Amino acid sequence: MNAQIWSTAAIVRETDHVVTVKFDTGNQPFIYKPGQFINITLLLDGEPVTRSYSLSSLPNDTNPSVTVKKVEGGLMSTYIVDQAEQVDKWQIAGPFGSFTPEPHVYTAQDVVLLAGGSGIVPLFSIARSLISQSENTVVTLIYSSRTKEEIIYRQQMEDWAAKHHERVRIHYAISQPGNDLPVSTVKGRINKLVARKLIQSAIGDNPAVAHYFICGPSALMNMHREMLTAQQVPEENINMEWFAPEPGAEPVSLPANMQEVLLHFYEQSNLLDVHPGKSILAAALEEKIPLPYSCKTGTCGVCTARLTSGKVNMVANYALRKTDLDAGLILLCQSYPLTSDVTVEIDG
């Protein structure tokens, strides 16, 4: 998708380290789904820097918005949180991502959202969409935070839950609880047993029938996934959005020989020489082919393509679901050709 230039409509300080930026699109069309993200490019110290941020707004809101949490050592997040008011123009690309409810989820009886930290950003958008666009779906949100002061959208969420009290349940898990805690707070770091009991109290003894959306720190996401898998929740009912790859991933062996890859991009076909140690995306970018990409870590899904022949080694995947893999989709930033007959297609 071509980049758009947006201006600032409003800045909202959510916490000491979190800011929401509401954009003025200048009447440019922008269609997206709840849970998707955009790429923001800013010029920092004379160099363009691009980062991905989840949309915190709903598709029918007048102003698209993102909510950014300052990350220690994070160049872009620190700049936005500290100096958002000084930014006049924002270069935007997107929307991207498949972390969004499929149509059948809007007819489900129960949807459980498992959030940690800034993982609440896409999940709160999804939650509001489910309540506004479905008739009977009940949403349960379990939000883990270090302190109550670091809960993003706390007052907004509690007002919204009170308005829809028959269909919305919110539980907090505060690892450093302090005083004056929100209603329905579990003191201490959440674990599998606590999460399972909270889910059971909300939806009963058959967790496999609900749909789950998970976003937050990697360790928390893995814990929730393991807890759900142990309760026989089908893989297709578990949706995860990774902001970063899992830490401590084991090294993988890469192909030792150069392979040719036929790349179909829009109306053009290119024959790439992919040398050992380079992904298909890296080889394409070296040839100045303007493929869409963002994270280069297998988390965002922007560089998704379809493998139509040959074999590749996709060394990491935090973006594609099983149905995507079954359909032949791969992530070019993580895919290394194993055979000389690899052909990939990008629809654009």
N, C-alpha and C positions, 0 to 999 in steps of 0.2 A: 504494500500500500504506500502511496506517495505521502511524504511528510506534509503536515499542516503547521501553520504558525498560529498559535493561540496567544491571547493576552490574559492577564489576571483579572478575575471578576471579584474575588474575595479571598482573604486569608483567615483561617480559623485555627487558633492555638488550642489543641486538644489537651495536651499535657506539657510539662516542661521540655520534653524531648520529642514531641510529635506535633506535626502541623498538617492541616488539610488545605490544599490549594484548589479553589474553584475556578474553572476556566471560562473565558468568553471565547467561543469558537468563531466569532465573527460571521455567524449564520452559515458557516460551512457545514454540510451534512456530515453527521457522525453517528453511525449506528453500531450498537454493541449489545452484549448480553451481560447479565450480572455475573461477576466472578472473573471477567476477562481483565487484561491489563494493557497498558500502553508503554511505549518507549519514549522517554524524555531525553532530549539532547540539549545540553547547555555548553557554552564556551567558558571553560574554567582555566585560568592562567594561560589563555591564548590557545588552548587545545579543546577540540570537541570531546565531550564525555557523554556517553549514553548509558542510561540505566532503565530498568523495567520497574513499573509501579502499578499495583492493582488499582482498578477504578473503585472508588468508594461510593460513587453515586449510582442511581438507578437509571435505566435507559430513557425513562420519560422525564427525568429531571431537566430543567432548563440549562443548567451548567454542569458538564462533566467535572468530576473531581478525583483527586488522588489524596491519600493520606500517607505521609512519609514519617518514619521513625528514624531518629538519628542513630546510626550504627557506628560504634567505635572504630575509628580509622576509615570510615566511609567518606570518600571525597564528595560524592554527589549528595548523599543524604545530609551530611553536615552542612553543606552549602545551602540546601533548600531550607532546612529547619532554622538555620541562623539568619539567612538573608533572603527569604522568600519575597519579602516586600520590595526588595531591590530588583527583582527580575521583571523586566518589562515584556519580553516575548519568550515563548516556550515553543521549541520545535518538537512536534508530536508525530509519532507513527503508531499505527495500530487501527483497530484493536487486535489483540492476539490472545491465544489461550483457549483451552477446552475445559477449564475448571468451571463449568456452568451446568445447571440442571438440564437434563434431557427432558423432553415434553412429558414423558410418563411419570417423572418425579413429581410433577405438579398435581398428580392424581393420587399420590401415595398418602397413606394414613399418617405415617410418622417420618420425619426427617431429623437427624441428629447432627449438629454442627459442633466440632471439636476444635477449639481455637487455643492458641498460645501467643501471647505478645501481639505483634503487629499482624499475625495471621487472622485477626478478627476483621481486617479490612475487607477482603473479598467475601468473607463469611457473613458479615452483617448485611452486605448488599444482597447476597443470595437469600438470607433469611427474610428480608423485607419483600423481596420479589415473590418468594413462596407464599407469604401471607396475603399479599395484594393480588396475586394472579391465580391462586387456587381457592377452592371453596371450603375444604374440610381439613387440609393438611395441618398437622400439629408440629410445631418446630421446637426442639429442645436444644439449647445452646449451653455448652460446658466450656467455660473460659478460664484458662490458667494464666495467672499473672504473679509477678514477684511481690508487688505491694498493691494496695487498693488505689493509691495515687497514680499508678501506671496503667490502670484500666482505661483503655481507649474507648471513647463514646459512652462512658458509664451512664451519665444522666440521660443521654439520648436513647440508649438501649432500655433503660428502666422506664422511661416515659412511654416508649413504643410498646414494651411488654405489658404495661398497665392498660394501655388502650386495647390490646388484643389478649387480655389475660386468659381467655378460654382456649387459646391456641398457641400461646407462647410460654415457654418455661426457660428461665435463665438460672444457671448455677455457676458460682465462682469457686475457684480453688486458688487460695492466696498462700504462697510459700512463706512470706514474711508478713503475717496478718496484722499486727498492731491493733488499734482500737477502732471503734465506729465502723464496723464492717457492713457491707451490703447484706440484705436478706439472702438467705440460702447460700451461705459461704462455707466451704470446707477449709478448715485451717490446715496449712501444711502443703507440701508438694504433692500434686496428684500422682496416683499410681494406678495400676491396672485394676486392683480391687475396688478402689474408690470410684473410678470411672465406670466400672461394670455395675456397681450398685446404683449410681446416679441414673444410668441408662435404664436399668431394670425398674427403678421407681417411676420413670417417666413413661416407658412404653410396655412394661410387662415382661413376661418370661420368654418371649420369642423375638430376640434382637435381629434375627436373620431377615425379618420382613421389612425392616426399616432401611432407609438410605442414609449414608453417612458422607459428610464432607469434612476434611481434615486439613488444617493449615497452621503452621507455627514452626518452632525450632525442630530440627531433624530428629533429635532424640525423643521428643514428645510425640511426633508423628509416628515414628516407628513403634513406640509403646502402644499407642492407640490402635495401630494396625494389627499388632500382635494380639492385643486383647480381643479385637473383633474377630480375627481369624480363628482364635481358639474357641469362640462361641459359634463357629460355623456360619458366620456372615459371608455370603457369596462375594467373590472378588469384584464382580460387576457392581455391587452395591456400595463399594468403598471408593470414594473419590478423594484424591490427594493433590495438593498444590505445594510444590517445593519452591522456596525462595532461594535455596542454595543446595548443592549436592551434599549427600551424607558424608560426614567426616570419617576418616580412617578407611576409605574404600581400598580394597586390595588392588595392587597393580595387575594389569592384564598384559598378555603378550600380544604384540601387534604384528601384522604381516611383514615379512622380511623382504618381499619383492615388490617392484613397481608394477602397478596394474593400470590398465586403461579403463576409464569409466565414460559411458555415453550419458550425457546430461541433457535432458529436454527441459527447457525453461521458457515459458510462454511459447512463442512461435519459433524459437531458435534451438538448434542442437549443437552441442559442443562435445568434443572428444578430449577428455582430461587425462593427463599423465599424473597419477597419484603415487607419489614416492613413499617409501617406507617411513612410518612415523607421522604421516600427514593424513588428516581426515579428508573426506570428500569436500566438505565445506572449505577447508584451508586451501585445497588445490584449486577450487573454483575462484576463491577470492584472489589468489595469486595471479590468476588469468584475467583479473578485473571483471569477472562476471558478477553483477550486482545482486547476488542472492540475498533474500531476507534472513536476518539472524539477529540475535541479541546476546544471550548469556554465554554461549560457547561451553556450557557445562552440562547440557542435557536436561535443564530444568524448565525452560520457558516454552519450548515447542515451536518457536518461530521458524526454525529451519526444517520443518517437517517436509518430507518428500515421499514419493511412492516408489518402492523397489519393484521393477517389473521383470527383471531377469538377473541372474547371478546371485552370489552370496556375499554378504558383508558381515563384519564383526562390529556390532553396536555395543560399545564398551560400557555405556551408562544410559539410563533412561528413567527420568523422573517426570515425564510429560505425557507419554502415550499410554493409553489404556490397552487392555488385552484385545478389545475389539479393533483398535487401531492397528495393533501388531498383526492380528489375524488378517487384516485387510492389506497388509504389505507396507504399512507406513514405517518410516525410519527417521531418525534424527541425523542430519548430515554432519553436524559438528561432532558426533560421537561414532560415526560409521566409517570403517576402514575396509576397502574392498579385498576380498579373499580370492576372487576368480577374475579372469580377464573378460568375462561377458556381463559385467554389471551395467545395468541401465536403470537410471532413476528419472522420475518425472516430477516437475513442480508446476502446479496449476497457477500459481501466482496469488 
